[in-house]
Amino acid sequence: MSAYTEGIITLLMINAIAAMGVCLLTGFTGVFTLGHAAYMALGGYATAILTVKYHLHWLPAVVAGGILAIVVAYVIGVPTLKLMGDYYAIASIGLGEAIRLILENWQSVTRGARGYPGIPTFTTMPVAVGFFLVLAFLLFCLLHGSYGRMFKACRDDHIAAALLGYDTARVRVLSLVLSAFYCGVSGGLLAGFLSFIQPVMFDMLKSTELTAVVVFGGLGSLSGCLLGTTIITLVTELFRPISQYRMLIYGAVLVIIMVLRPEGIMGQYEFGPKLFRKLFGRKAPAQERR
């Protein structure tokens, strides 16, 4: 396998981890966000500082970056998750930009807009694939358990979920901190992959890209999230030689899919027997259905 192919697979795994975090919050809990790139920035900078300045091993540094994202998400989430719908999405934009501007202006710690160089290149393809497999398995188990049912209940109708006894506020905060952890880990791995990060890499465009991938793949489908991430990452990279048209092609792919299939590629289905029965199963005649 060539070094370029390994790089594409590594980048795909990093993007997929961040997309799984956004999928948990937006797709399964119904909280629309446009600021999760900030948690990637926190994880990336925490990993960079711990490995470069304090010479900490990269594995605990990446985990520490995810934990820092959890702490910040909890502090932010308790007051802001009282907002519903579009109001939280607007608030998430402001919070994401605020974190980015702090990183950009805190020069004594983050080196400001110049970026943070000299990060050890520890994110190889096996490391990225290993992190992805572990985190994907944990998220799969979470979504197919009692917590997954709580997330989906809050997404479908938070008032009905509250009447059924669910603590919807706690469920939303839990979903936010877990999604922030995934994005923080993704940011730490991205820092170890590029060996250089700067605040402009984690702007609103990156947050919008993460949310667009989740909507593109299908809200409420982990398989769709991963499939959408794969398609978007490959489209972005394969058309890099014609960089002046790359974003045009990227936008065209999003528009075509949203027009042809508004619910996303997978909708709320996952890869498995249920999907294949829907696609290839024999439909009963009208008399049998009656």
N, C-alpha and C positions, 0 to 999 in steps of 0.2 A: 504494500500500500504506500502510495507516495505521501510526502510530507504535506502537500496541499490537501489531499483527501483526508488525512488525519486531522488537519486543522479545521476543515469543514465539519467533520463529525464532532470534534470537540466543541466548536462554537454552537452546533445544533443542540448538543446536550446541555450546554450552559443556558441557551435560550429556552429550552424545554423546561428546565427547573424553574426559571422565573415565570414562565407561562402557567405552570401548574399552580404556583402561588396565586396568581391573578384569577385563574380558573376557579379555585376554591372560594375566593371572596365574591367574584362577580357571577360566575356561572352557577355555583351551587348554593350560595347564600343570598344572591340577589342584590349585593351592594356594588353599585357601579363606581369604579374608581379610575382616576386619570393621574395618579401620583405615585405609582409604585416603583418608578425608577429611582425615587429618593431612597428607598430601602436597599436597592441594589448599590447605590452610592455609599450608603453607610457601611454595608458589608464589605465593599471593595476597599474603602479607605481604612476601615478597621484592620482588615487583613494586611494591607500594605504597610501601615504604621507598625503593626506588631511584628511583622517578618523583617522589615528593613531596619527600624530603629531599635527594637527590643530583641531581635534575633530569635523570635519564637518560632517553633516548628509550624509549618504551614497548615497542618491538619487542625490543631486547636485554634489557630488564628482564623481559619475559615469558619469554624463553629462559633468562635467569639464574635465574628462579624454578624452571623445570623442571630445571636443572642442580643447584640446591640440593637439590631433592627426590631426584635421583639419588644425590648424595653421602650424604644421610641414609639413604636406603634401602639403600645398599651397606653402610654402617657397621652398620645394624640387621640387615640380611639375612644377613650372613656367620655370626653366631652363632645367629640365631633360625630360619633355614631348615633347621637340623638337625632341628627338630621336624616332625612329620608329622601330617597330618589335622587333627582337632579341636584338637590341642595348639597348632598354629601359629595357628589362628583365635582361640583364647583369648589367646595372646601378642600378636596383632595388636591386639586390643581394648585391652590395657594400654598398648601402645606408642602407639597413636593418642591415647588419653586423656592420656598423659604429655606428648606434644608439644603438645596443646591447652592443658594446664595451664601449661606453660612459657610459651606465648604469652600466656596470660591473666595471668600474674604478672610477666612481664618488662616492667614498665611503662616503664622508661627507653627501651626500643627499640620496643615494640609498642603502648604506651599502655594495655595491660592490657585489662580487661573493657569499658572505654569504647569500644573499637574504634578503627579508624584511618580518619579522614575525609579529605576533600580530594583523593582520588585522581582524576587526569584521566580523563574518560569517553572512552576511546579505543576501546572495544570496540563498534564499530558492526556492523551486520549483515554487510556485505562482509568486515570483518576476521574475524569469527567463522566465516563460511562458508569463507573462504580457509584459515584454520588447519585447519578440519575436513577440507577436501578434501585438503590436503597430508598431514596425519597419517593419514587413512583410507587414502590411497594407499600410504603407507610401510608401514602395518601389513598391508595386503593383500599387498604384495610380500613382506614378512617371513614371513607365515604360509603363503604358497604356495611357499616356498623350503626349503632344507635346515634352517634354524632352525625353521621351522614344524613340520617332521617331528620334530625333536628335542623341541619342546615337547609335541606330541601323544603321543610315545612315553613321555615322563616322566609325562604325565597318565594314560595307560592302564595302565601297569605300570612303575613306576620301577625295580624289581628287574630285570625283563627288559631294560629300556633300558640299565641299567648293565652287564649281561652282554653286550650287543651292542656295548659300547665307548663309550657315551655318558657324558660326565662330568655326571651328573645334578645334582650340587651346583652346578656352574658354570651349567648351563642354568637352574636355578631362580633363582639370583641374577641372571642376565641378564634373565629374565622380570620379576623384581621391579623392577629399576632402570628398565627400559623402561616398565613400567606406572606407576611413580612419576613419570617424566618427563611422561607424558600427563596425569596428575592434577595435577602442578605447573603445567603450561601452562594447564590448565582453570581452576585457581585464580587464576592471573594474569589470565586473560581475564574471570573473574567479578569480580575487583576492579575492572577497567576498565569493566565494565558497570554495576555498582552504585555505584561511586565511594565506597563505604564497606564495610568488613569488620570483623567482630569474631569472637573465638574461638568463641562459641556457635553460629555458623553452620556449624562444621565438627566437630560432636559425633558421637557414635556413631550417632545417628539418620541422619545424612547418609551415613556409611559403610555402614550397613545398607541404605539406599535404593539405593546404587550396586550392591551385591551382589545385591539383590533384582531390579533391572532386568536384570542379566546372567542370572540364573536364570530370570526371567520370559520373556526372549527365547529362551533355549535355550543351554545350556552347549556351547561348541564351535562356535558359529555367530556370525560377525561380523554377518551380516545380521539375525539374531535379536536381537542386542544393540542394534543401531540401531533396529529396529522396536519393541522393548520400550521403549527410551528415548523414542521418539516418542509411544507410547501413554500411558505414565505421565506424561510432561510435559504432554501435552494434557489428560489427565484431571484432573491437579492444577490446571491453569490455567483450564480451562473451567468448573469447579465452584467457582472462587474466590468468586463472589457468594454462594454458600451455604457459607461457610467453616466453619460449625459441623458440616456433614455431609461436608466435602470428604475428610477422612482416612478416614471410614467408607466412602465410595465407593471411594477408593484401595485400601483393604484388601480390599473385596469383589471388586474386579477381580482382584487378585492371587490370592485364594482360589479364585475361579471358574476361572481359567486353570490353576492348579496342580492342581485336582481333575479338570478335563476333559482336560488335557494335561500330565501330570507332567514330561515331558521338555522343557517350554517350548514356545513358539509354533512355533519353527523346528526344535527338536531340534538335530541337528548338520548340518542342511542349509543351504545358501546359496542365495540367489536366482540362478537360472540354469537351463540346460537339464536338469541332473540332477534338480532339484526338479520341473520341469514334467513330465518323463518319469514320475516317481514318482506325481504327482497325476493326470495325464491319459493316461498311456501304457496301451496295451492289455496286460492281463495274459494270459499264456499259459495255455492249459488245463492241467489236471493231467497229462494224458497227454504233452503236449509237454514239460512241465517234467521228467518222468521220463526 
